[in-house]
Amino acid sequence: MKFIAYYRVSTVKQGQSGLGLEAQQNAVAEYLKAHTGKLVTEYTEIQSGSKDNRPELQAALRQCRLTGATLLIAKLDRLSRNRSFLMSVQDSSVKFVAVDMPEANHFTVGLMACLADYERELISERTKAALQAAKARGVKLGGARPEAEVRHAAVKATADANAG
């Protein structure tokens, strides 16, 4: 059986550390060993699970359609935390297997999609509450944004040149 692996982490920091990716790669490798599957190729994406714009996932799905391979993911929530997005993938012509629940059927994937969507909402609520608490303690939120600093410097330089 042919497989195409898809790995996702949410942040650049997670991608750079490799820890989240490594765990997913190990889970996929163990599955392939146990099921004597052949890995055709791998796709890796650094993107929030709540976002649907996933060029690497779209490329992986296209490759699955072209080769007849099955999409292989370490955990269902690595595919997405958006219920409607997960259901659209499930309803597509591409078969997929989540290593954490390889025997999942249409019903269980639907339930898990709802749970993943709910978890996304909880993550958002926890993040907002933590930011609000930090702000109340006087923590300055937001970080340096190099592109904004460059733009600000250019505007200031233009203003200084016009004033002088």
GIHUKA-V902843 format. One line per field, one symbol per residue. phi: phi as a letter, one per 40 degrees, with the letter a starting at -180 (. if undefined). psi: psi as a letter, one per 20 degrees, with the letter a starting at -180 (. if undefined). burial: + if it has 16 or more other C-alpha atoms within 10 Angstrom, else -. A space follows every 50 residues. Layout:
phi->???
psi->???
burial->???
This chain:
phi->.cbbcbbabcbcdccccgccccccccccccccccbfcbccabbbbbaccc cccbdcccccccccccbgcccbbcadcccabbdccdcccccccccabcdc accdbdcccccccccccccdccdccccccccccccccgcccgbcbdcccc cccccccccccccc
psi->pqqpqpqpqhqhghghhigggggghgggggghghjlqpogrqppqoqqii pinnhhghgggghgghijrpppqgqhihgqjoghgghhghiripqqpphi mhjqagghhgghgggggghgggggggggggggggghijpoqqrpohhhgg gghggggggghhh.
burial->-+++++++++----+-----+--++-+++-++------+---++++++++ -+-+-++--++-+++--++++++++++++++++-+++--+---++++++- --------++-++++++--+------------------------------ --------------
